[in-house]
């Protein structure tokens, strides 16, 4: 008999991101309208709601308008800064060219959008959810999927607390808690630990393209008030990734509230040079004269990183399985050319909630919520993602200039109702690396401590913390592969693709190389799980409450 206690709910949601919170709010709205009780809870692995939330962010309020029409008048922090100026720059090493608005479709112009902290928005949404009776449990990581005898999902169990690194129980040991539900939603974000298992268990990826990703590295800066223009939004393409064959991505810089700018750099994880470091590319990007000018005299106050689902419509897996659904970035609803996913994540949660509530009303449990994917395919979200479905493959195939031009043409035609007779595919990011002997190492400049920084001082600003004496949550399927294969083949790329300095090779000069995992530095970006060339690294949830503690990212 299990020593774990159990709690029953109608719907259990894993992850207090925009998708999970929107789903919970919509479920409670429907229950209140119908005059019935509905038990809804959210598990959040971060120490508080928003602790693990990171986005640019420029947010299209379309889904929020549908969910909470009066949000602008209810103290929502997102309402502080509407976007007033939208710029897209193509960068060379020293120069820039501003892309005229008239050569891009109108939906790329950020009209009616807002810029601010997604973490702050999630905290506000959590207040609305709790006001409706949703139970939210921060600091509890969903670590195990529970199944009924018929194979349907029964719910999840939280991880045990107080387990030592060697697997023994410490004096403060507490067993995990089982949460049983009619339906379980997985909204863990990109490359979720349980979402991966669900997709394998039920074959949800069969017949769709592999999901592909980018790594976003972000900083918050307090800047000179004379240089701050609230609502100004800048996106960049080209340099510095243009210097490295087989790489794509771009930067962003958003003037937000309180004299701050949010800036960051996204490197698509299909890059081929194993010496490329997404963190270093971000630092190098800041040295561009047009970016450095805005940051002059400013101070960096926060840092973080997370992976982004870039696969688009063709990579969205089957959304439902017996007993539950995938929502938000666990499925991948990001509109890449618009650089927006919050509205899509929220809409997916709302659609899943409506399907689940109808099922509960009909006294169903543990079956497939087929109404959810049907509603998605009939929604504005599906249409939006369909219009841009070929953009990423075209840019990856033909590069920034030619690829972006072709992508722009397809977006115009699709938005005018001329549907392209093709949908381009993807290759998994972990298959793209070239051998180290086929490329040139990249000489990154040393950080100056004023404009550019190292990884460890950056991780310090993320407030990352893990209980040191706990099982390592970055697990290796074969502990020999990093040294015996990845090192001679790729010079062990984990040393460079991790934006937190988690992975090191030590002892190489002495002829005794060893692979070291500094798990306490992990900011939960999942890049290692995605980019490792042999898929040897498996990211699993650590003890609840561990990881970064982002204040307003």
C-alpha positions as CSV (number, residue, x, y, z in Angstrom):
1,X,0.0,0.0,0.0
2,X,1.3,3.5,-0.9
3,X,2.3,5.7,2.0
4,X,1.3,8.7,-0.1
5,X,-2.0,10.5,0.7
6,X,-4.3,11.3,-2.2
7,X,-6.6,14.2,-3.0
8,X,-9.5,14.0,-5.6
9,X,-10.2,16.8,-8.1
10,X,-12.2,17.1,-11.3
11,X,-9.3,18.7,-13.1
12,X,-5.6,18.7,-12.1
13,X,-3.3,21.1,-14.0
14,X,0.5,20.8,-14.1
15,X,2.1,24.2,-14.4
16,X,1.0,27.7,-13.4
17,X,2.0,29.3,-16.6
18,X,-0.4,31.3,-18.8
19,X,-1.9,28.1,-20.3
20,X,-2.6,26.4,-16.9
21,X,-3.9,29.6,-15.3
22,X,-6.2,30.4,-18.2
23,X,-7.5,26.8,-18.2
24,X,-8.2,27.0,-14.5
25,X,-10.0,30.4,-14.7
26,X,-12.1,29.2,-17.6
27,X,-13.1,26.0,-15.8
28,X,-14.3,28.0,-12.8
29,X,-16.1,30.5,-14.9
30,X,-18.1,27.7,-16.6
31,X,-18.8,26.0,-13.3
32,X,-20.1,29.2,-11.8
33,X,-22.3,29.9,-14.8
34,X,-23.7,26.4,-14.5
35,X,-24.1,26.7,-10.7
36,X,-22.1,23.6,-9.9
37,X,-19.0,22.8,-7.8
38,X,-15.9,21.9,-9.7
39,X,-12.6,20.9,-8.0
40,X,-9.6,22.4,-9.8
41,X,-6.0,22.6,-8.7
42,X,-2.7,23.7,-10.2
43,X,0.7,22.3,-9.3
44,X,3.7,24.6,-9.7
45,X,7.3,23.5,-9.3
46,X,8.6,27.0,-8.8
47,X,8.8,28.4,-5.3
48,X,5.9,30.8,-6.2
49,X,3.8,31.5,-9.2
50,X,6.0,33.2,-11.8
51,X,9.3,32.0,-10.3
52,X,10.1,30.0,-13.4
53,X,8.3,32.2,-15.9
54,X,10.5,33.9,-18.5
55,X,9.5,35.6,-21.8
56,X,10.4,38.7,-23.7
57,X,7.5,39.7,-23.6
58,X,5.3,41.5,-26.1
59,X,1.9,40.1,-25.6
60,X,-1.2,40.0,-27.9
61,X,-4.1,40.4,-25.5
62,X,-6.6,38.6,-27.8
63,X,-7.0,35.6,-25.5
64,X,-6.9,37.7,-22.4
65,X,-9.7,39.8,-23.8
66,X,-11.8,36.7,-24.2
67,X,-11.0,35.3,-20.8
68,X,-11.2,38.5,-18.7
69,X,-12.6,41.3,-20.8
70,X,-12.2,43.9,-18.0
71,X,-8.5,43.1,-17.3
72,X,-7.3,46.6,-18.1
73,X,-9.5,48.1,-15.4
74,X,-8.7,45.4,-12.8
75,X,-5.1,46.3,-11.9
76,X,-3.4,43.9,-14.4
77,X,0.2,44.9,-14.6
78,X,0.3,44.2,-18.4
79,X,-1.9,47.3,-19.0
80,X,0.9,49.6,-17.9
81,X,2.8,49.7,-21.2
82,X,1.1,49.4,-24.6
83,X,3.5,49.1,-27.6
84,X,3.9,52.5,-29.2
85,X,6.8,52.0,-31.6
86,X,7.7,48.8,-33.5
87,X,11.1,48.4,-35.1
88,X,12.8,45.5,-37.0
89,X,16.5,45.9,-37.7
90,X,18.8,43.8,-39.9
91,X,22.3,44.1,-38.4
92,X,25.7,43.9,-39.8
93,X,28.7,44.0,-37.5
94,X,28.6,47.8,-37.1
95,X,25.5,48.9,-39.0
96,X,21.8,48.4,-39.2
97,X,19.0,48.6,-41.7
98,X,15.4,49.2,-40.5
99,X,12.9,47.0,-42.3
100,X,10.0,49.3,-43.5
101,X,6.6,48.3,-42.2
102,X,5.0,48.2,-45.6
103,X,7.0,45.2,-46.7
104,X,5.7,43.0,-43.8
105,X,2.1,41.8,-43.2
106,X,0.1,44.0,-40.8
107,X,-0.1,41.3,-38.1
108,X,3.7,41.7,-37.7
109,X,3.4,45.4,-36.6
110,X,2.5,44.8,-33.0
111,X,-0.5,47.1,-33.1
112,X,-2.7,46.7,-30.0
113,X,0.0,44.7,-28.1
114,X,1.6,45.3,-24.7
115,X,5.0,44.8,-23.3
116,X,5.8,43.7,-19.8
117,X,6.7,40.9,-17.5
118,X,5.0,37.6,-18.2
119,X,5.9,36.5,-14.6
120,X,4.0,39.5,-13.2
121,X,1.0,38.7,-15.5
122,X,1.0,35.1,-14.2
123,X,1.0,36.3,-10.6
124,X,-2.0,38.5,-11.4
125,X,-3.8,35.6,-13.2
126,X,-3.1,33.4,-10.2
127,X,-4.9,35.9,-8.0
128,X,-7.9,35.8,-10.3
129,X,-7.9,32.0,-10.3
130,X,-7.7,31.8,-6.5
131,X,-10.5,34.3,-6.3
132,X,-12.7,31.9,-8.2
133,X,-11.7,29.0,-5.9
134,X,-8.8,27.4,-7.8
135,X,-6.3,25.7,-5.4
136,X,-2.7,26.5,-6.4
137,X,0.2,24.6,-4.8
138,X,3.6,26.3,-5.5
139,X,6.7,24.5,-4.6
140,X,5.3,21.1,-5.5
141,X,6.8,19.5,-8.6
142,X,4.6,16.9,-10.4
143,X,7.1,14.1,-10.7
144,X,5.1,11.0,-11.7
145,X,2.1,10.2,-13.9
146,X,-0.5,8.0,-12.4
147,X,-2.6,5.5,-14.4
148,X,-5.9,3.8,-14.0
149,X,-6.1,0.0,-14.6
150,X,-7.4,0.6,-18.1
151,X,-4.3,2.7,-19.0
152,X,-6.0,6.1,-18.8
153,X,-4.3,8.9,-16.9
154,X,-5.5,9.0,-13.3
155,X,-3.5,12.1,-12.2
156,X,-0.1,12.9,-11.0
157,X,2.1,12.5,-7.9
158,X,4.3,15.2,-6.5
159,X,8.0,14.3,-5.8
160,X,9.1,13.1,-2.5
161,X,10.8,15.8,-0.3
162,X,13.8,15.3,1.8
163,X,15.6,12.6,-0.3
164,X,19.4,12.7,-0.1
165,X,21.6,12.4,-3.2
166,X,22.4,8.8,-2.5
167,X,18.6,8.0,-2.4
168,X,18.3,7.7,1.4
169,X,15.7,9.6,3.4
170,X,16.8,12.6,5.3
171,X,15.2,13.5,8.7
172,X,12.8,16.0,7.0
173,X,11.6,13.4,4.5
174,X,8.0,13.8,3.3
175,X,6.4,11.4,0.7
176,X,4.8,12.9,-2.3
177,X,1.1,13.5,-2.6
178,X,-1.2,11.9,-5.2
179,X,-3.7,14.1,-7.0
180,X,-6.4,12.1,-8.7
181,X,-8.5,13.7,-11.4
182,X,-11.2,13.1,-14.0
183,X,-8.8,14.9,-16.4
184,X,-5.2,16.0,-16.1
185,X,-3.8,18.9,-18.1
186,X,-0.1,19.1,-18.8
187,X,1.1,22.7,-19.1
188,X,4.7,22.3,-18.0
189,X,6.1,24.6,-20.7
190,X,8.8,23.6,-23.3
191,X,10.1,20.0,-23.1
192,X,8.2,19.2,-20.0
193,X,9.4,16.1,-18.0
194,X,6.0,14.5,-17.8
195,X,4.8,15.8,-21.2
196,X,7.7,13.8,-22.8
197,X,6.5,10.7,-21.1
198,X,2.9,11.2,-22.1
199,X,3.8,11.8,-25.8
200,X,5.8,8.5,-25.8
201,X,3.2,6.5,-23.9
202,X,0.3,7.4,-26.2
203,X,2.3,8.0,-29.5
204,X,1.1,11.6,-29.7
205,X,4.0,12.6,-32.0
206,X,3.1,10.0,-34.7
207,X,2.4,11.6,-38.0
208,X,3.7,15.1,-37.1
209,X,7.0,16.8,-37.6
210,X,9.6,16.8,-34.8
211,X,9.4,19.7,-32.4
212,X,12.3,22.2,-32.9
213,X,13.5,24.8,-30.5
214,X,15.4,28.0,-29.8
215,X,17.2,29.1,-26.7
216,X,16.3,32.6,-25.4
217,X,18.8,34.3,-23.1
218,X,17.4,37.4,-21.4
219,X,18.5,40.2,-19.2
220,X,16.7,43.1,-17.5
221,X,18.5,46.5,-17.4
222,X,17.8,49.7,-15.6
223,X,18.8,52.3,-18.2
224,X,19.4,56.1,-18.4
225,X,16.0,57.8,-18.2
226,X,17.0,60.0,-21.1
227,X,17.2,56.8,-23.3
228,X,14.1,55.1,-22.1
229,X,11.0,55.2,-24.4
230,X,8.1,53.2,-22.8
231,X,6.5,51.0,-25.4
232,X,9.4,51.0,-27.9
233,X,9.9,47.5,-29.3
234,X,13.0,46.5,-31.3
235,X,13.7,43.1,-33.0
236,X,16.9,42.3,-34.8
237,X,18.2,39.7,-37.3
238,X,21.6,39.1,-38.8
239,X,24.8,39.8,-36.8
240,X,26.3,38.1,-34.7
241,X,24.9,34.7,-35.9
242,X,25.5,35.7,-39.5
243,X,29.2,35.2,-38.8
244,X,28.7,31.5,-38.1
245,X,27.6,29.2,-40.9
246,X,24.5,27.1,-40.1
247,X,23.0,29.3,-37.4
248,X,20.0,31.5,-37.1
249,X,18.2,33.6,-34.5
250,X,17.8,37.2,-33.5
251,X,17.6,39.7,-30.7
252,X,14.9,41.8,-28.9
253,X,14.9,44.9,-26.8
254,X,11.7,46.1,-25.2
255,X,11.3,49.4,-23.3
256,X,9.0,48.4,-20.4
257,X,7.8,50.0,-17.1
258,X,9.9,51.5,-14.3
259,X,12.7,52.7,-16.6
260,X,13.7,49.2,-17.6
261,X,14.4,47.4,-20.8
262,X,14.1,43.7,-21.3
263,X,16.6,42.5,-23.8
264,X,17.6,39.1,-25.0
265,X,18.8,36.9,-27.8
266,X,17.3,33.8,-29.3
267,X,19.6,31.2,-31.0
268,X,17.8,28.5,-32.9
269,X,19.0,25.2,-31.7
270,X,19.6,23.7,-35.1
271,X,23.0,25.3,-35.3
272,X,25.8,23.1,-36.6
273,X,29.0,24.5,-35.1
274,X,29.6,22.7,-31.8
275,X,31.7,25.6,-30.6
276,X,28.8,28.0,-30.7
277,X,27.6,29.3,-27.4
278,X,24.1,30.9,-27.3
279,X,25.0,32.7,-24.1
280,X,28.1,34.2,-25.7
281,X,26.2,35.2,-28.8
282,X,23.9,37.2,-26.6
283,X,26.8,38.9,-24.9
284,X,28.4,39.7,-28.3
285,X,25.1,41.0,-29.6
286,X,25.0,43.7,-26.9
287,X,28.3,45.1,-28.2
288,X,26.6,46.2,-31.4
289,X,26.7,50.0,-31.5
290,X,22.9,50.3,-31.9
291,X,22.3,48.1,-28.8
292,X,25.2,49.4,-26.7
293,X,24.0,52.9,-27.2
294,X,20.7,52.2,-25.5
295,X,22.4,50.4,-22.6
296,X,25.1,53.0,-22.0
297,X,25.2,54.0,-18.3
298,X,22.7,51.3,-17.4
299,X,22.9,48.5,-15.0
300,X,22.0,44.8,-15.4
301,X,19.5,43.7,-12.7
302,X,18.3,40.2,-13.7
303,X,19.2,37.3,-15.9
304,X,17.5,34.1,-17.1
305,X,17.1,31.6,-20.0
306,X,14.6,29.2,-21.4
307,X,14.0,27.1,-24.5
308,X,11.3,28.1,-26.9
309,X,9.1,25.8,-29.1
310,X,9.7,26.8,-32.7
311,X,8.1,23.9,-34.6
312,X,4.8,25.6,-35.4
313,X,1.6,24.0,-36.5
314,X,3.2,21.0,-38.2
315,X,5.0,20.0,-34.9
316,X,2.0,20.2,-32.6
317,X,1.3,16.6,-31.4
318,X,-2.0,15.0,-30.8
319,X,-3.4,17.1,-28.0
320,X,-5.5,14.6,-26.1
321,X,-5.1,11.1,-24.6
322,X,-7.3,9.0,-22.3
323,X,-7.7,11.2,-19.2
324,X,-6.1,14.4,-20.2
325,X,-4.6,17.0,-22.6
326,X,-1.5,18.9,-23.5
327,X,-1.8,22.7,-23.3
328,X,0.5,25.7,-23.9
329,X,4.1,25.2,-24.7
330,X,3.9,21.5,-23.7
331,X,2.3,21.2,-27.2
332,X,4.0,24.2,-28.8
333,X,1.6,27.0,-29.9
334,X,4.2,29.7,-30.4
335,X,3.9,32.0,-33.4
336,X,7.5,32.3,-34.3
337,X,7.6,35.2,-36.8
338,X,5.4,37.3,-34.4
339,X,7.6,36.1,-31.5
340,X,4.4,35.6,-29.4
341,X,3.1,32.5,-27.6
342,X,1.3,33.8,-24.5
343,X,-2.0,34.4,-26.4
344,X,-1.8,31.0,-28.0
345,X,-0.9,29.2,-24.7
346,X,-3.9,30.9,-23.0
347,X,-6.3,30.1,-25.8
348,X,-5.2,26.4,-25.8
349,X,-5.9,26.2,-22.1
350,X,-9.3,27.8,-22.5
351,X,-10.3,25.4,-25.3
352,X,-9.2,22.4,-23.2
353,X,-11.1,23.8,-20.2
354,X,-14.3,24.1,-22.2
355,X,-14.0,20.5,-23.5
356,X,-13.2,19.2,-20.0
357,X,-16.1,21.0,-18.4
358,X,-18.6,19.6,-21.0
359,X,-17.2,16.1,-20.2
360,X,-17.6,16.6,-16.5
361,X,-21.1,17.9,-17.0
362,X,-21.9,14.7,-18.8
363,X,-20.4,12.6,-16.0
364,X,-17.5,11.4,-18.1
365,X,-14.0,10.7,-16.9
366,X,-10.7,9.3,-18.2
367,X,-11.7,9.4,-21.9
368,X,-10.3,11.5,-24.8
369,X,-11.4,15.1,-24.9
370,X,-11.9,15.1,-28.6
371,X,-13.8,18.4,-28.5
372,X,-10.5,20.1,-27.6
373,X,-8.6,19.5,-30.8
374,X,-11.8,20.0,-32.8
375,X,-12.2,23.4,-31.3
376,X,-8.6,24.2,-31.9
377,X,-8.9,23.4,-35.6
378,X,-11.9,25.8,-35.8
379,X,-10.2,28.6,-33.8
380,X,-8.5,31.8,-34.8
381,X,-5.3,30.3,-33.2
382,X,-5.2,27.4,-35.8
383,X,-5.7,29.9,-38.6
384,X,-2.9,32.2,-37.2
385,X,-0.4,29.3,-37.0
386,X,-1.4,28.0,-40.4
387,X,-0.5,31.3,-42.0
388,X,3.1,31.2,-40.7
389,X,3.7,27.5,-40.8
390,X,6.4,27.7,-43.5
391,X,8.4,30.7,-42.1
392,X,10.9,28.9,-39.9
393,X,11.7,26.1,-42.4
394,X,12.3,28.7,-45.2
395,X,14.6,30.8,-43.1
396,X,16.5,27.8,-41.9
397,X,16.9,26.5,-45.5
398,X,17.7,29.7,-47.3
399,X,19.1,32.0,-44.5
400,X,18.2,35.4,-43.1
401,X,17.9,37.4,-46.3
402,X,16.6,35.1,-48.9
403,X,14.7,32.9,-46.5
404,X,13.0,35.9,-44.8
405,X,12.1,37.3,-48.1
406,X,10.4,34.0,-49.2
407,X,8.8,33.7,-45.8
408,X,7.4,37.2,-46.1
409,X,5.8,36.4,-49.5
410,X,4.1,33.3,-48.1
411,X,2.8,35.2,-45.1
412,X,1.3,37.9,-47.3
413,X,-0.3,35.3,-49.6
414,X,-1.6,33.2,-46.8
415,X,-3.1,36.2,-45.0
416,X,-4.9,37.1,-48.3
417,X,-6.4,33.6,-48.4
418,X,-4.0,32.1,-50.9
419,X,-3.0,28.9,-49.2
420,X,0.4,27.5,-50.1
421,X,0.0,23.9,-51.4
422,X,2.9,22.7,-49.2
423,X,3.9,22.5,-45.5
424,X,7.7,22.2,-45.0
425,X,9.1,19.8,-42.4
426,X,11.8,19.9,-39.7
427,X,14.8,17.9,-38.6
428,X,15.5,17.3,-34.9
429,X,17.9,19.9,-33.4
430,X,20.1,17.2,-31.8
431,X,21.0,15.9,-35.3
432,X,22.4,19.1,-36.7
433,X,25.9,19.3,-35.1
434,X,29.0,18.9,-37.3
435,X,32.2,17.2,-36.1
436,X,34.6,19.5,-34.5
437,X,37.3,18.9,-37.1
438,X,34.9,20.3,-39.8
439,X,34.5,23.7,-38.2
440,X,36.5,26.6,-36.8
441,X,36.3,27.3,-33.0
442,X,34.6,30.7,-32.3
443,X,36.7,33.3,-30.5
444,X,34.4,35.1,-28.2
445,X,35.6,38.2,-26.4
446,X,36.2,38.2,-22.7
447,X,33.4,39.8,-20.6
448,X,34.1,43.4,-19.5
449,X,31.8,43.3,-16.5
450,X,30.0,46.4,-17.7
451,X,28.2,45.5,-20.9
452,X,29.1,41.8,-21.1
453,X,29.3,39.2,-18.4
454,X,30.2,35.6,-17.6
455,X,27.8,32.8,-17.0
456,X,28.3,32.4,-13.2
457,X,27.7,36.0,-12.4
458,X,24.7,35.8,-14.6
459,X,23.2,32.8,-12.9
460,X,23.7,34.6,-9.5
461,X,21.2,37.3,-10.8
462,X,18.6,34.5,-11.6
463,X,18.4,33.7,-7.9
464,X,18.8,30.0,-8.7
465,X,19.0,27.6,-5.8
466,X,18.6,23.9,-5.4
467,X,18.9,21.9,-2.2
468,X,22.4,20.6,-2.5
469,X,21.9,17.2,-1.0
470,X,19.2,15.8,-3.4
471,X,19.3,13.4,-6.4
472,X,20.8,15.1,-9.4
473,X,18.0,16.0,-11.8
474,X,20.2,16.1,-14.9
475,X,20.5,12.4,-15.5
476,X,22.8,10.5,-18.0
477,X,21.5,7.4,-19.7
478,X,25.2,6.4,-20.2
479,X,27.8,8.2,-18.0
480,X,30.6,7.3,-20.4
481,X,29.2,9.0,-23.5
482,X,30.3,12.6,-22.7
483,X,34.0,11.7,-22.4
484,X,34.2,8.7,-24.7
485,X,32.1,10.1,-27.6
486,X,31.0,13.7,-27.3
487,X,34.4,15.0,-26.3
488,X,36.4,13.6,-29.3
489,X,33.6,14.1,-31.7
490,X,32.2,17.6,-30.7
491,X,34.5,18.8,-28.0
492,X,31.6,18.1,-25.6
493,X,29.2,20.9,-26.7
494,X,27.3,20.8,-23.4
495,X,30.1,23.0,-22.0
496,X,28.9,25.8,-24.4
497,X,25.2,25.3,-25.1
498,X,24.2,25.4,-21.4
499,X,23.6,29.1,-20.5
500,X,24.2,28.4,-16.8
501,X,27.6,26.7,-16.7
502,X,26.1,23.4,-15.5
503,X,28.4,21.2,-17.5
504,X,32.2,21.1,-17.5
505,X,35.0,18.9,-18.7
506,X,37.8,18.9,-16.0
507,X,41.2,17.1,-16.0
508,X,41.6,17.2,-19.7
509,X,45.1,18.8,-19.6
510,X,46.2,16.1,-17.1
511,X,45.0,13.4,-19.5
512,X,42.1,12.3,-17.2
513,X,39.0,14.1,-18.6
514,X,35.9,13.9,-16.4
515,X,32.4,15.2,-17.1
516,X,31.1,17.3,-14.2
517,X,27.4,18.3,-13.7
518,X,26.9,21.4,-11.5
519,X,23.2,20.8,-11.1
520,X,22.8,23.5,-8.5
521,X,23.3,26.1,-11.3
522,X,20.5,24.8,-13.5
523,X,17.9,27.5,-14.6
524,X,15.6,24.8,-16.0
525,X,15.9,26.0,-19.6
526,X,15.9,22.3,-20.9
527,X,18.5,23.0,-23.6
528,X,20.6,20.0,-22.6
529,X,17.7,17.7,-23.0
530,X,17.1,19.1,-26.5
531,X,20.5,19.7,-28.0
532,X,22.6,16.8,-26.6
533,X,23.7,15.0,-29.8
534,X,23.1,11.5,-28.5
535,X,20.1,12.4,-26.4
536,X,22.0,11.1,-23.4
537,X,21.0,13.8,-21.0
538,X,17.5,13.5,-19.5
539,X,16.1,16.5,-17.6
540,X,13.8,15.5,-14.8
541,X,12.2,17.7,-12.1
542,X,14.2,18.4,-9.0
543,X,12.7,18.8,-5.6
544,X,9.9,21.3,-5.6
545,X,10.8,24.9,-5.1
546,X,14.3,24.5,-6.7
547,X,15.5,26.4,-9.7
548,X,15.4,30.1,-10.5
549,X,13.4,32.7,-8.7
550,X,12.7,35.3,-11.3
551,X,11.1,38.4,-9.8
552,X,9.6,39.9,-12.9
553,X,10.9,38.1,-16.0
